[in-house]
Amino acid sequence: MGKYNFDEVIDRHGTDCLKYDFGMKRKGRDDLLPLWVADMDFRLPDEILDEFHKRIDHGIFGYTYLVENQWFIASKYSSKGSVYPKIP
């Protein structure tokens, strides 16, 4: 895994994100702190983005057959209350 930059400021205003734009649309204010949304403003690591790009670049988005170990991994994390695996 690469180095993570948690100090990089990512402005998500105007991207239709629930965390920031919803307050303006719902309350008409942009000075509210979105403490009710458990959302991170961190960029995904390049290793994860690379895997997304591999999948996206072929351009076909039909149904996917998951091999047996993928079902196991998904059910393992789902049963623990989290669908996301921990990054080593």
Z-matrix of the N, CA and C atoms (Angstrom, degrees):
N
C 1 1.449
C 2 1.520 1 109.73
N 3 1.306 2 114.25 1 147.87
C 4 1.452 3 119.42 2 -179.58
C 5 1.509 4 112.24 3 -81.85
N 6 1.305 5 114.76 4 -177.83
C 7 1.466 6 120.83 5 178.74
C 8 1.528 7 108.57 6 -79.72
N 9 1.296 8 116.31 7 136.10
C 10 1.455 9 121.57 8 179.75
C 11 1.520 10 109.81 9 -97.95
N 12 1.316 11 116.29 10 138.65
C 13 1.457 12 121.47 11 179.65
C 14 1.522 13 108.69 12 -111.14
N 15 1.316 14 116.03 13 93.14
C 16 1.457 15 120.63 14 -179.65
C 17 1.530 16 112.26 15 -82.28
N 18 1.330 17 116.67 16 -3.26
C 19 1.455 18 120.19 17 178.13
C 20 1.525 19 112.58 18 -93.95
N 21 1.329 20 117.36 19 -9.89
C 22 1.464 21 120.84 20 179.33
C 23 1.520 22 109.61 21 -68.16
N 24 1.322 23 116.72 22 126.97
C 25 1.463 24 121.60 23 179.26
C 26 1.528 25 107.89 24 -89.44
N 27 1.317 26 115.60 25 122.34
C 28 1.457 27 121.45 26 178.91
C 29 1.516 28 107.54 27 -112.70
N 30 1.321 29 116.18 28 114.85
C 31 1.460 30 121.25 29 -179.13
C 32 1.523 31 108.64 30 -85.73
N 33 1.312 32 116.02 31 111.37
C 34 1.462 33 120.75 32 -178.77
C 35 1.521 34 112.46 33 -101.32
N 36 1.307 35 118.31 34 4.18
C 37 1.460 36 120.65 35 176.39
C 38 1.534 37 108.47 36 -61.23
N 39 1.322 38 115.59 37 139.00
C 40 1.455 39 120.33 38 177.71
C 41 1.523 40 113.88 39 80.25
N 42 1.331 41 117.07 40 13.20
C 43 1.475 42 120.88 41 179.32
C 44 1.528 43 111.18 42 -111.04
N 45 1.330 44 116.95 43 14.75
C 46 1.467 45 123.29 44 -177.55
C 47 1.523 46 112.94 45 61.23
N 48 1.319 47 116.33 46 29.30
C 49 1.465 48 118.73 47 177.54
C 50 1.524 49 109.00 48 -82.99
N 51 1.306 50 114.19 49 142.38
C 52 1.462 51 120.56 50 -179.06
C 53 1.523 52 111.38 51 -61.07
N 54 1.312 53 115.93 52 -37.93
C 55 1.461 54 120.60 53 -172.49
C 56 1.532 55 112.99 54 -60.77
N 57 1.316 56 117.35 55 -41.66
C 58 1.464 57 119.42 56 -175.43
C 59 1.532 58 113.32 57 -110.99
N 60 1.300 59 118.15 58 -46.16
C 61 1.466 60 120.45 59 -173.11
C 62 1.521 61 113.36 60 -74.62
N 63 1.318 62 117.49 61 -27.18
C 64 1.458 63 120.57 62 -179.44
C 65 1.524 64 111.28 63 -64.22
N 66 1.321 65 118.00 64 -39.33
C 67 1.469 66 121.01 65 179.63
C 68 1.508 67 111.81 66 -60.34
N 69 1.323 68 116.23 67 -39.18
C 70 1.461 69 119.97 68 179.30
C 71 1.532 70 110.08 69 -69.10
N 72 1.321 71 115.87 70 -42.62
C 73 1.466 72 119.08 71 -178.60
C 74 1.529 73 111.59 72 -71.01
N 75 1.308 74 117.07 73 -36.79
C 76 1.467 75 120.94 74 -175.32
C 77 1.525 76 112.38 75 -84.86
N 78 1.316 77 116.50 76 -43.89
C 79 1.465 78 120.68 77 -174.44
C 80 1.527 79 113.79 78 -107.87
N 81 1.342 80 116.51 79 -10.54
C 82 1.453 81 119.29 80 -179.26
C 83 1.519 82 113.06 81 73.55
N 84 1.325 83 116.16 82 20.42
C 85 1.467 84 120.81 83 -178.51
C 86 1.524 85 109.53 84 -131.96
N 87 1.321 86 115.10 85 146.74
C 88 1.461 87 118.80 86 176.39
C 89 1.526 88 111.75 87 -117.97
N 90 1.330 89 116.10 88 12.76
C 91 1.465 90 120.19 89 -179.42
C 92 1.535 91 112.50 90 -104.23
N 93 1.329 92 117.23 91 11.27
C 94 1.458 93 120.90 92 -179.56
C 95 1.521 94 110.65 93 -86.08
N 96 1.316 95 116.49 94 139.77
C 97 1.463 96 120.46 95 175.76
C 98 1.527 97 108.19 96 -84.68
N 99 1.323 98 117.61 97 124.38
C 100 1.464 99 120.49 98 -176.56
C 101 1.520 100 111.81 99 -81.94
N 102 1.313 101 117.57 100 65.91
C 103 1.456 102 121.27 101 -177.29
C 104 1.524 103 112.45 102 -79.14
N 105 1.297 104 118.03 103 -7.22
C 106 1.453 105 122.45 104 -178.65
C 107 1.525 106 112.44 105 -92.57
N 108 1.317 107 118.11 106 -1.14
C 109 1.466 108 121.72 107 -179.77
C 110 1.526 109 109.01 108 -114.18
N 111 1.326 110 115.68 109 120.08
C 112 1.470 111 120.40 110 177.35
C 113 1.524 112 107.58 111 -85.00
N 114 1.307 113 116.28 112 80.00
C 115 1.451 114 122.64 113 -175.43
C 116 1.514 115 108.22 114 -130.41
N 117 1.286 116 116.41 115 140.61
C 118 1.466 117 120.94 116 -179.87
C 119 1.526 118 109.91 117 -104.73
N 120 1.289 119 116.12 118 141.47
C 121 1.461 120 121.40 119 177.27
C 122 1.519 121 110.60 120 -103.61
N 123 1.329 122 115.65 121 43.38
C 124 1.455 123 120.80 122 179.03
C 125 1.521 124 108.92 123 -107.16
N 126 1.305 125 114.80 124 144.42
C 127 1.457 126 120.79 125 175.62
C 128 1.529 127 108.26 126 -73.73
N 129 1.331 128 116.30 127 142.21
C 130 1.462 129 119.46 128 175.94
C 131 1.522 130 110.27 129 -63.96
N 132 1.314 131 118.46 130 146.78
C 133 1.467 132 121.06 131 175.83
C 134 1.527 133 110.37 132 -62.03
N 135 1.323 134 116.12 133 147.91
C 136 1.465 135 121.15 134 -179.02
C 137 1.520 136 112.14 135 -55.94
N 138 1.324 137 118.24 136 -34.06
C 139 1.462 138 121.09 137 -179.27
C 140 1.535 139 111.42 138 -62.29
N 141 1.316 140 116.25 139 -37.49
C 142 1.463 141 120.31 140 178.72
C 143 1.517 142 110.09 141 -75.11
N 144 1.336 143 116.97 142 -43.08
C 145 1.460 144 120.36 143 177.50
C 146 1.522 145 111.35 144 -59.83
N 147 1.333 146 117.69 145 -38.87
C 148 1.465 147 121.48 146 178.39
C 149 1.526 148 110.99 147 -59.73
N 150 1.336 149 116.54 148 -41.19
C 151 1.465 150 120.21 149 179.02
C 152 1.529 151 111.18 150 -67.42
N 153 1.323 152 117.13 151 -39.20
C 154 1.464 153 120.04 152 175.00
C 155 1.528 154 110.14 153 -60.39
N 156 1.327 155 116.17 154 -47.09
C 157 1.468 156 120.27 155 -178.71
C 158 1.523 157 111.77 156 -60.89
N 159 1.324 158 117.84 157 -40.37
C 160 1.464 159 120.51 158 177.59
C 161 1.525 160 110.76 159 -57.35
N 162 1.325 161 114.98 160 -42.25
C 163 1.463 162 119.91 161 -178.09
C 164 1.525 163 111.38 162 -73.30
N 165 1.312 164 116.67 163 -39.28
C 166 1.462 165 121.57 164 -176.62
C 167 1.524 166 111.87 165 -74.72
N 168 1.316 167 117.55 166 -38.39
C 169 1.464 168 121.49 167 -171.85
C 170 1.523 169 113.97 168 -64.00
N 171 1.329 170 119.52 169 -22.28
C 172 1.464 171 118.69 170 178.83
C 173 1.519 172 111.43 171 -75.14
N 174 1.342 173 117.82 172 -18.54
C 175 1.458 174 121.98 173 170.43
C 176 1.516 175 116.61 174 80.08
N 177 1.311 176 119.18 175 6.67
C 178 1.461 177 121.25 176 179.16
C 179 1.527 178 108.03 177 -114.12
N 180 1.343 179 115.68 178 127.05
C 181 1.454 180 119.91 179 -174.15
C 182 1.525 181 111.86 180 -126.38
N 183 1.306 182 116.19 181 48.95
C 184 1.462 183 121.21 182 176.90
C 185 1.512 184 110.35 183 -82.99
N 186 1.311 185 115.91 184 -172.43
C 187 1.452 186 120.61 185 177.18
C 188 1.522 187 110.21 186 -67.94
N 189 1.305 188 116.34 187 144.80
C 190 1.457 189 121.95 188 -176.35
C 191 1.521 190 109.76 189 -113.69
N 192 1.308 191 115.47 190 138.14
C 193 1.453 192 121.53 191 174.78
C 194 1.521 193 107.68 192 -89.36
N 195 1.318 194 116.48 193 122.92
C 196 1.454 195 120.47 194 178.32
C 197 1.521 196 109.65 195 -91.58
N 198 1.308 197 115.37 196 131.99
C 199 1.455 198 118.97 197 176.80
C 200 1.527 199 108.76 198 -73.29
N 201 1.317 200 115.69 199 163.72
C 202 1.458 201 121.49 200 -170.94
C 203 1.529 202 113.67 201 -53.65
N 204 1.324 203 117.95 202 -43.66
C 205 1.465 204 118.56 203 -176.24
C 206 1.533 205 111.82 204 -69.01
N 207 1.328 206 118.40 205 -25.22
C 208 1.461 207 119.71 206 176.88
C 209 1.526 208 110.89 207 -69.57
N 210 1.323 209 117.56 208 -37.92
C 211 1.466 210 120.72 209 175.89
C 212 1.519 211 110.07 210 -63.64
N 213 1.336 212 116.00 211 -40.90
C 214 1.459 213 120.64 212 179.43
C 215 1.524 214 110.38 213 -62.07
N 216 1.326 215 116.52 214 -46.69
C 217 1.461 216 120.79 215 -179.27
C 218 1.529 217 110.33 216 -62.12
N 219 1.331 218 116.47 217 -45.67
C 220 1.470 219 120.24 218 -179.48
C 221 1.523 220 111.07 219 -62.36
N 222 1.328 221 117.23 220 -43.97
C 223 1.462 222 119.26 221 -178.53
C 224 1.523 223 111.41 222 -70.71
N 225 1.326 224 116.83 223 -32.80
C 226 1.467 225 120.87 224 179.01
C 227 1.530 226 110.63 225 -61.95
N 228 1.318 227 116.88 226 -48.59
C 229 1.465 228 119.66 227 -178.54
C 230 1.516 229 111.43 228 -74.48
N 231 1.315 230 117.48 229 -33.47
C 232 1.455 231 120.63 230 178.04
C 233 1.527 232 110.90 231 -64.89
N 234 1.327 233 117.19 232 -39.74
C 235 1.464 234 119.98 233 -179.06
C 236 1.522 235 112.42 234 -70.59
N 237 1.330 236 117.42 235 -19.35
C 238 1.465 237 120.87 236 178.31
C 239 1.528 238 111.31 237 -90.54
N 240 1.331 239 116.35 238 4.55
C 241 1.463 240 119.83 239 179.30
C 242 1.508 241 113.42 240 87.82
N 243 1.321 242 117.42 241 4.85
C 244 1.464 243 120.61 242 178.34
C 245 1.508 244 108.40 243 -137.51
N 246 1.310 245 116.83 244 135.36
C 247 1.455 246 119.83 245 177.61
C 248 1.517 247 111.65 246 -96.17
N 249 1.318 248 117.13 247 2.44
C 250 1.450 249 120.79 248 -178.10
C 251 1.512 250 111.18 249 -107.86
N 252 1.332 251 117.61 250 126.90
C 253 1.456 252 119.12 251 176.29
C 254 1.525 253 111.11 252 -71.88
N 255 1.301 254 116.08 253 153.10
C 256 1.452 255 120.67 254 176.82
C 257 1.515 256 109.81 255 -76.04
N 258 1.314 257 117.10 256 138.65
C 259 1.458 258 122.25 257 177.96
C 260 1.530 259 107.49 258 -85.33
N 261 1.333 260 116.65 259 123.33
C 262 1.476 261 118.53 260 -178.22
C 263 1.508 262 112.60 261 -65.69
